[in-house]
């Protein structure tokens, strides 16, 4: 019989981990941690260095800057940055960005 596998019952490791996280109701926390860890990579070092706090609640990403100028600049590009996050993580994970 060798190495015959039932393709209908196979899933990727990512799918298996997602299913496990979902079954323990940890998927949202995992997504939150992944988004926060990806902050610098998605927005760049200059913005990340001027970021005081980043957190997510109820699918809304909250960002606080330590510079009023950065806050103003970020507001101008908020839509573009939201689109980047939604492209990477999905609209079901990040629905909006609020600047504190």
Phi and psi restraints in degrees (value plus and minus 20) as a CYANA .aco file:
   2 UNK   PHI      41.8    81.8
   2 UNK   PSI    -149.8  -109.8
   3 UNK   PHI    -129.4   -89.4
   3 UNK   PSI      16.6    56.6
   4 UNK   PHI     -96.4   -56.4
   4 UNK   PSI     111.9   151.9
   5 UNK   PHI    -146.8  -106.8
   5 UNK   PSI     129.1   169.1
   6 UNK   PHI    -105.3   -65.3
   6 UNK   PSI      82.9   122.9
   7 UNK   PHI     -79.8   -39.8
   7 UNK   PSI     -47.5    -7.5
   8 UNK   PHI     -87.9   -47.9
   8 UNK   PSI     -41.8    -1.8
   9 UNK   PHI    -124.7   -84.7
   9 UNK   PSI     -13.8    26.2
  10 UNK   PHI    -115.1   -75.1
  10 UNK   PSI     131.9   171.9
  11 UNK   PHI    -168.3  -128.3
  11 UNK   PSI     138.6   178.6
  12 UNK   PHI     -93.7   -53.7
  12 UNK   PSI     143.3   183.3
  13 UNK   PHI     -80.8   -40.8
  13 UNK   PSI     -60.4   -20.4
  14 UNK   PHI     -79.5   -39.5
  14 UNK   PSI     -63.4   -23.4
  15 UNK   PHI     -84.2   -44.2
  15 UNK   PSI     -60.6   -20.6
  16 UNK   PHI     -84.2   -44.2
  16 UNK   PSI     -63.9   -23.9
  17 UNK   PHI     -85.8   -45.8
  17 UNK   PSI     -63.0   -23.0
  18 UNK   PHI     -78.5   -38.5
  18 UNK   PSI     -64.1   -24.1
  19 UNK   PHI     -82.7   -42.7
  19 UNK   PSI     -61.3   -21.3
  20 UNK   PHI     -83.8   -43.8
  20 UNK   PSI     -67.0   -27.0
  21 UNK   PHI     -80.8   -40.8
  21 UNK   PSI     -61.4   -21.4
  22 UNK   PHI     -85.6   -45.6
  22 UNK   PSI     -59.3   -19.3
  23 UNK   PHI     -85.9   -45.9
  23 UNK   PSI     -48.0    -8.0
  24 UNK   PHI    -118.7   -78.7
  24 UNK   PSI      -9.1    30.9
  25 UNK   PHI      37.8    77.8
  25 UNK   PSI      16.8    56.8
  26 UNK   PHI    -129.5   -89.5
  26 UNK   PSI     -22.4    17.6
  27 UNK   PHI     -80.0   -40.0
  27 UNK   PSI     -63.6   -23.6
  28 UNK   PHI     -83.0   -43.0
  28 UNK   PSI     -60.9   -20.9
  29 UNK   PHI     -85.7   -45.7
  29 UNK   PSI     -58.9   -18.9
  30 UNK   PHI     -83.6   -43.6
  30 UNK   PSI     -64.9   -24.9
  31 UNK   PHI     -81.5   -41.5
  31 UNK   PSI     -63.0   -23.0
  32 UNK   PHI     -79.6   -39.6
  32 UNK   PSI     -67.4   -27.4
  33 UNK   PHI     -83.7   -43.7
  33 UNK   PSI     -58.7   -18.7
  34 UNK   PHI     -86.7   -46.7
  34 UNK   PSI     -61.2   -21.2
  35 UNK   PHI     -83.5   -43.5
  35 UNK   PSI     -67.4   -27.4
  36 UNK   PHI     -83.6   -43.6
  36 UNK   PSI     -60.4   -20.4
  37 UNK   PHI     -86.8   -46.8
  37 UNK   PSI     -45.9    -5.9
  38 UNK   PHI    -109.9   -69.9
  38 UNK   PSI     -22.2    17.8
  39 UNK   PHI     -72.0   -32.0
  39 UNK   PSI     -75.8   -35.8
  40 UNK   PHI     -82.0   -42.0
  40 UNK   PSI     -61.2   -21.2
  41 UNK   PHI     -84.9   -44.9
  41 UNK   PSI     -53.1   -13.1
  42 UNK   PHI    -107.0   -67.0
  42 UNK   PSI     -55.5   -15.5
  43 UNK   PHI    -119.5   -79.5
  43 UNK   PSI     -37.2     2.8
  44 UNK   PHI      77.8   117.8
  44 UNK   PSI     140.0   180.0
  45 UNK   PHI     -83.8   -43.8
  45 UNK   PSI     -63.9   -23.9
  46 UNK   PHI     -78.5   -38.5
  46 UNK   PSI     -62.1   -22.1
  47 UNK   PHI     -91.4   -51.4
  47 UNK   PSI     -64.3   -24.3
  48 UNK   PHI     -80.7   -40.7
  48 UNK   PSI     -57.5   -17.5
  49 UNK   PHI     -88.3   -48.3
  49 UNK   PSI     -41.2    -1.2
  50 UNK   PHI    -123.0   -83.0
  50 UNK   PSI      -9.9    30.1
  51 UNK   PHI    -112.6   -72.6
  51 UNK   PSI     106.2   146.2
  52 UNK   PHI    -106.9   -66.9
  52 UNK   PSI     -61.8   -21.8
  53 UNK   PHI    -173.3  -133.3
  53 UNK   PSI     121.2   161.2
  54 UNK   PHI    -157.3  -117.3
  54 UNK   PSI     107.0   147.0
  55 UNK   PHI    -172.9  -132.9
  55 UNK   PSI     145.4   185.4
  56 UNK   PHI    -149.7  -109.7
  56 UNK   PSI     117.2   157.2
  57 UNK   PHI    -162.4  -122.4
  57 UNK   PSI     111.3   151.3
  58 UNK   PHI      29.4    69.4
  58 UNK   PSI      25.9    65.9
  59 UNK   PHI      49.9    89.9
  59 UNK   PSI      -9.1    30.9
  60 UNK   PHI    -130.8   -90.8
  60 UNK   PSI     106.4   146.4
  61 UNK   PHI    -109.5   -69.5
  61 UNK   PSI     100.8   140.8
  62 UNK   PHI    -123.2   -83.2
  62 UNK   PSI     113.5   153.5
  63 UNK   PHI    -152.0  -112.0
  63 UNK   PSI     112.9   152.9
  64 UNK   PHI    -142.3  -102.3
  64 UNK   PSI     111.5   151.5
  65 UNK   PHI    -126.8   -86.8
  65 UNK   PSI     134.8   174.8
  66 UNK   PHI    -115.4   -75.4
  66 UNK   PSI     -10.4    29.6
  67 UNK   PHI    -156.8  -116.8
  67 UNK   PSI     102.9   142.9
  68 UNK   PHI     -79.7   -39.7
  68 UNK   PSI     -54.7   -14.7
  69 UNK   PHI     -85.0   -45.0
  69 UNK   PSI     -61.7   -21.7
  70 UNK   PHI     -86.1   -46.1
  70 UNK   PSI     -59.0   -19.0
  71 UNK   PHI     -78.9   -38.9
  71 UNK   PSI     -65.3   -25.3
  72 UNK   PHI     -84.4   -44.4
  72 UNK   PSI     -66.2   -26.2
  73 UNK   PHI     -82.3   -42.3
  73 UNK   PSI     -61.2   -21.2
  74 UNK   PHI     -83.8   -43.8
  74 UNK   PSI     -59.4   -19.4
  75 UNK   PHI     -79.2   -39.2
  75 UNK   PSI     -56.1   -16.1
  76 UNK   PHI     -87.0   -47.0
  76 UNK   PSI     -48.7    -8.7
  77 UNK   PHI    -132.1   -92.1
  77 UNK   PSI      -7.1    32.9
  78 UNK   PHI     -76.2   -36.2
  78 UNK   PSI     -64.4   -24.4
  79 UNK   PHI     -81.1   -41.1
  79 UNK   PSI     -61.9   -21.9
  80 UNK   PHI     -86.6   -46.6
  80 UNK   PSI     -61.0   -21.0
  81 UNK   PHI     -89.5   -49.5
  81 UNK   PSI     -59.5   -19.5
  82 UNK   PHI     -80.1   -40.1
  82 UNK   PSI     -61.6   -21.6
  83 UNK   PHI     -82.0   -42.0
  83 UNK   PSI     -58.5   -18.5
  84 UNK   PHI     -81.9   -41.9
  84 UNK   PSI     -66.4   -26.4
  85 UNK   PHI     -84.8   -44.8
  85 UNK   PSI     -61.2   -21.2
  86 UNK   PHI     -88.9   -48.9
  86 UNK   PSI     -54.4   -14.4
  87 UNK   PHI     -85.7   -45.7
  87 UNK   PSI     -60.1   -20.1
  88 UNK   PHI     -97.9   -57.9
  88 UNK   PSI     -61.6   -21.6
  89 UNK   PHI    -132.6   -92.6
  89 UNK   PSI     -36.6     3.4
  90 UNK   PHI      79.9   119.9
  90 UNK   PSI     130.2   170.2
  91 UNK   PHI     -87.2   -47.2
  91 UNK   PSI     -44.9    -4.9
  92 UNK   PHI     -93.4   -53.4
  92 UNK   PSI     -33.5     6.5
  93 UNK   PHI    -118.8   -78.8
  93 UNK   PSI     -63.0   -23.0
  94 UNK   PHI    -146.1  -106.1
  94 UNK   PSI      92.6   132.6
  95 UNK   PHI    -119.6   -79.6
  95 UNK   PSI     -41.9    -1.9
  96 UNK   PHI    -182.0  -142.0
  96 UNK   PSI     143.8   183.8
  97 UNK   PHI    -143.8  -103.8
  97 UNK   PSI     109.0   149.0
  98 UNK   PHI    -134.3   -94.3
  98 UNK   PSI     109.3   149.3
  99 UNK   PHI    -118.4   -78.4
  99 UNK   PSI     104.2   144.2
